[in-house]
Amino acid sequence: MGLKKDIETNFGIPASYWNIGEEHKDYREMNNRVVLYGYASEFARREGAVPISSSQVLIKDANFNPDATRENLYNYIKANVEQFANALDA
């Protein structure tokens, strides 16, 4: 499971496949911190390539969900993070 969207990287090439690599729940501050890793392609990810980019998303306050599944997190990111608007499910 991941997201497909071309996003330019600092290397001048797009990362086309994004997946959640980390999620941290902070119950005191009421937030989920999600780190997505960007790869040149889904194939590169599945073959064990190193990510060429990363993006951090903070989900907080009323949107905090301590029971969020990966699917919930991807849906939130697609709907609420401009960088990932119009991303496709992968």
Beta strands, then each sheet from edge to edge (+ up, - down):
strand 1: 3-8
strand 2: 14-26
strand 3: 31-39
strand 4: 53-60
strand 5: 88-89
sheet 1: 4+ 3- 2+ 1- 5+
end
